[in-house]
Amino acid sequence: MSQVGRREFLLALGAASVSVSLPAFGQQERRVRRIGIFFLATAQATAAWLAAFRQGMAALNWVEGRDYTIDARYANGVMHAMRGLSAELVASQPDLLLTPSDEAVRVLAQSTKTIPIVFAVAQDPVGNAIVASLRRPGGNVTGLTSMAHDLTAKRLQLLKEALPRITHVVLLFEPDHIGSATQAKEVETTAPLLGLRVTPAEVRQIADIEPAFKRGAASGAQGYFVARGSVIHGQSQAIVDRLLHSKVPAIFESTEFVEAGGLMSYAADHPDNFRRAATYVDKILKGAKPGELPIEQPTKFELAVNLKTARTMGITIPQSFLLRATRVIE
């Protein structure tokens, strides 16, 4: 073979090698990522949050099934089941973990220090020792807060403003849930400043809900403050139906309760936080370190009022209050 012919042969061989290796390289880059999602509540109660996250991913050009898959686990409000479920999810070695709040993050973080964890509505990640700071979380955890602790006093104040004659409220909360217990302390601190008496009603499991309402009725309470919690969130419709039956007003920590027929709520827009959580997932799956991504606060807040419920309960909400509402359900 001549020198020229040999050179042409080697060039052709190299081109053939490139044509074979490039598709293989492309397939490796298009590896489908698996996102493990852990909710303490039920699939039904968190459906809007998961839908919002999917919307956020789509806006960033992530196509479910092609670029990523979701492996979702639900504790269904059973607190003692969450450790086993979270350990099972971590053991499956997903590329990233997404979860709502402080309680779930703490449990997941105990099982892994390497798999990135993104939270969407954590109440107080610094105060609950989940991260080192908002600016630089450190470790394998980051995400968005709900500012639920900071909004607790405001929520109680709004209930008093809407219904000035209320002097006694039942505090429905979960003592075994970090966020719920924190809110309960804030309510008990704020209530006397507003001239309110508080009757705590603890919920540890679904079976505790009805006795809590019976205790509230026996105490002569005129309203309810419903704190956050996995059991409470998972039983949102049952709680709302019970309040509608007794015609006792309540303020909630999530707009979903008002959509279900609750009277009013004041909170960060949780679905919006889940949409924004997709940005963290996008960055981390592209190589960013979670501990170096600053934690963000919510940008959207909703004061929601269900006027249909108010009419059913025979309650008149002041017009000045309704003008401040960001959402009124007729």
KAPE-V106616 format. One record per residue. N is the residue number from 1. RES is the residue in one small letter. PHI is phi in radians with two decimals (NA if undefined). BURIAL is I if it has 16 or more other ideal C-beta (glycine too) atoms within 10 Angstrom, else O. Layout:
BEGIN
[[N,RES,PHI,BURIAL] [N,RES,PHI,BURIAL]]
END
This chain:
BEGIN
[[1,m,NA,O] [2,s,-1.22,O] [3,q,-1.12,O] [4,v,-1.15,O] [5,g,-1.10,O] [6,r,-1.13,O] [7,r,-1.12,O] [8,e,-1.14,O] [9,f,-1.12,O] [10,l,-1.15,O] [11,l,-1.11,O] [12,a,-1.14,O] [13,l,-1.11,O] [14,g,-1.12,O] [15,a,-1.10,O] [16,a,-1.10,O] [17,s,-1.11,O] [18,v,-1.13,O] [19,s,-1.14,O] [20,v,-1.43,O] [21,s,-1.39,O] [22,l,-1.07,O] [23,p,-1.06,O] [24,a,-1.09,O] [25,f,-1.14,O] [26,g,-1.08,O] [27,q,-1.12,O] [28,q,-1.15,O] [29,e,-1.20,O] [30,r,-1.59,O] [31,r,-0.99,O] [32,v,-1.29,O] [33,r,-1.52,O] [34,r,-1.92,O] [35,i,-1.87,I] [36,g,-1.53,I] [37,i,-2.08,I] [38,f,-2.16,I] [39,f,-2.02,I] [40,l,-1.37,I] [41,a,-1.58,I] [42,t,-1.59,I] [43,a,-1.09,O] [44,q,-1.13,O] [45,a,-1.21,I] [46,t,-1.93,I] [47,a,-1.04,O] [48,a,-1.16,I] [49,w,-1.17,I] [50,l,-1.16,I] [51,a,-1.10,O] [52,a,-1.15,I] [53,f,-1.08,I] [54,r,-1.05,I] [55,q,-1.10,O] [56,g,-1.10,I] [57,m,-1.16,I] [58,a,-1.09,O] [59,a,-1.14,O] [60,l,-1.74,O] [61,n,1.22,O] [62,w,-1.66,I] [63,v,-1.80,O] [64,e,-1.13,O] [65,g,1.67,O] [66,r,-1.64,O] [67,d,-1.85,O] [68,y,-2.70,I] [69,t,-2.23,O] [70,i,-2.02,I] [71,d,-2.05,O] [72,a,-1.75,O] [73,r,-2.16,I] [74,y,-2.25,I] [75,a,-1.45,I] [76,n,0.97,I] [77,g,1.35,I] [78,v,-1.66,O] [79,m,-1.07,I] [80,h,-1.27,O] [81,a,-1.58,O] [82,m,-1.22,I] [83,r,-1.17,O] [84,g,-1.12,O] [85,l,-1.15,I] [86,s,-1.16,I] [87,a,-1.13,O] [88,e,-1.13,O] [89,l,-1.17,I] [90,v,-1.11,I] [91,a,-1.11,O] [92,s,-1.35,O] [93,q,0.99,O] [94,p,-1.24,I] [95,d,-1.30,I] [96,l,-2.79,I] [97,l,-2.04,I] [98,l,-2.13,I] [99,t,-2.64,I] [100,p,-1.33,I] [101,s,-2.25,I] [102,d,-0.95,I] [103,e,-1.04,I] [104,a,-1.19,I] [105,v,-1.09,I] [106,r,-1.04,I] [107,v,-1.17,I] [108,l,-1.13,I] [109,a,-1.14,I] [110,q,-1.27,O] [111,s,-1.69,I] [112,t,-2.63,I] [113,k,-1.97,O] [114,t,-2.06,O] [115,i,-1.25,I] [116,p,-1.07,I] [117,i,-2.13,I] [118,v,-2.03,I] [119,f,-1.88,I] [120,a,-1.93,I] [121,v,-2.44,I] [122,a,-1.14,I] [123,q,-1.40,I] [124,d,-2.62,I] [125,p,-1.09,I] [126,v,-1.36,O] [127,g,-1.07,O] [128,n,-1.63,I] [129,a,1.04,O] [130,i,-1.56,I] [131,v,-2.32,I] [132,a,-1.30,O] [133,s,-2.82,O] [134,l,-1.23,O] [135,r,-1.27,O] [136,r,-2.41,O] [137,p,-1.04,I] [138,g,1.35,O] [139,g,1.14,I] [140,n,-2.00,I] [141,v,-2.19,I] [142,t,-2.83,I] [143,g,2.65,I] [144,l,-2.19,I] [145,t,-1.68,I] [146,s,-1.82,I] [147,m,0.98,I] [148,a,-1.05,I] [149,h,-1.11,I] [150,d,-1.18,O] [151,l,-1.59,I] [152,t,-1.05,I] [153,a,-1.08,I] [154,k,-1.11,O] [155,r,-1.12,I] [156,l,-1.16,I] [157,q,-1.11,I] [158,l,-1.14,I] [159,l,-1.07,I] [160,k,-1.18,I] [161,e,-1.19,O] [162,a,-1.24,I] [163,l,-2.30,I] [164,p,-1.03,O] [165,r,-1.38,O] [166,i,-1.18,I] [167,t,-2.21,O] [168,h,-2.43,O] [169,v,-2.19,I] [170,v,-1.66,I] [171,l,-1.74,I] [172,l,-1.61,I] [173,f,-2.64,I] [174,e,-1.97,I] [175,p,-1.14,O] [176,d,-1.58,I] [177,h,-1.85,I] [178,i,-0.93,I] [179,g,-1.10,I] [180,s,-1.16,I] [181,a,-1.13,I] [182,t,-1.14,I] [183,q,-1.10,I] [184,a,-1.05,I] [185,k,-1.09,O] [186,e,-1.16,I] [187,v,-1.10,I] [188,e,-1.18,O] [189,t,-1.36,O] [190,t,-1.40,I] [191,a,-0.89,I] [192,p,-1.05,O] [193,l,-1.18,O] [194,l,-1.80,O] [195,g,1.28,O] [196,l,-1.96,I] [197,r,-1.77,O] [198,v,-2.07,I] [199,t,-1.97,I] [200,p,-1.24,O] [201,a,-2.32,I] [202,e,-1.45,I] [203,v,-2.22,I] [204,r,-1.93,O] [205,q,-2.65,O] [206,i,-1.00,O] [207,a,-1.14,O] [208,d,-1.46,O] [209,i,-1.17,I] [210,e,-1.10,O] [211,p,-1.05,O] [212,a,-1.12,I] [213,f,-1.22,I] [214,k,-1.12,O] [215,r,-1.14,O] [216,g,-1.09,I] [217,a,-1.14,O] [218,a,-1.17,O] [219,s,-1.45,O] [220,g,1.31,O] [221,a,-1.13,I] [222,q,-1.80,I] [223,g,-2.93,I] [224,y,-2.24,I] [225,f,-1.94,I] [226,v,-1.76,I] [227,a,-1.35,I] [228,r,-1.27,I] [229,g,2.85,I] [230,s,-1.24,I] [231,v,-1.16,I] [232,i,-1.08,I] [233,h,-1.13,I] [234,g,-1.18,I] [235,q,-1.91,I] [236,s,-0.98,I] [237,q,-1.16,O] [238,a,-1.11,O] [239,i,-1.18,I] [240,v,-1.10,I] [241,d,-1.07,O] [242,r,-1.16,I] [243,l,-1.21,I] [244,l,-1.10,I] [245,h,-1.13,O] [246,s,-1.52,O] [247,k,1.01,O] [248,v,-1.93,I] [249,p,-1.24,I] [250,a,-2.65,I] [251,i,-2.06,I] [252,f,-2.09,I] [253,e,-1.64,I] [254,s,-2.54,I] [255,t,-1.09,I] [256,e,-0.99,I] [257,f,-1.18,I] [258,v,-1.21,I] [259,e,-1.10,I] [260,a,-1.44,I] [261,g,2.10,I] [262,g,-1.20,I] [263,l,-1.26,I] [264,m,-2.72,I] [265,s,-2.64,I] [266,y,-2.49,I] [267,a,-2.92,I] [268,a,-1.14,I] [269,d,-1.35,I] [270,h,-1.10,I] [271,p,-1.02,I] [272,d,-1.11,I] [273,n,-1.08,I] [274,f,-1.20,I] [275,r,-1.09,I] [276,r,-1.23,I] [277,a,-1.08,I] [278,a,-1.06,I] [279,t,-1.11,I] [280,y,-1.12,I] [281,v,-1.07,I] [282,d,-1.03,I] [283,k,-1.13,I] [284,i,-1.19,I] [285,l,-1.20,I] [286,k,-1.70,O] [287,g,2.08,O] [288,a,-1.23,O] [289,k,-1.59,O] [290,p,-0.99,I] [291,g,-1.15,O] [292,e,-1.81,O] [293,l,-1.69,I] [294,p,-1.01,O] [295,i,-1.35,I] [296,e,-1.85,I] [297,q,-1.74,O] [298,p,-1.12,I] [299,t,-1.94,O] [300,k,-2.15,O] [301,f,-2.21,O] [302,e,-2.24,I] [303,l,-1.82,I] [304,a,-1.89,I] [305,v,-2.31,I] [306,n,-1.78,I] [307,l,-1.21,O] [308,k,-1.08,O] [309,t,-1.15,I] [310,a,-1.03,I] [311,r,-1.14,O] [312,t,-1.08,O] [313,m,-1.50,I] [314,g,1.28,O] [315,i,-1.86,O] [316,t,-1.86,O] [317,i,-1.56,I] [318,p,-0.96,O] [319,q,-1.06,O] [320,s,-1.08,O] [321,f,-1.27,O] [322,l,-1.11,O] [323,l,-1.17,O] [324,r,-1.49,O] [325,a,-1.20,I] [326,t,-1.52,O] [327,r,-2.59,O] [328,v,-2.13,I] [329,i,-1.69,I] [330,e,-1.51,O]]
END
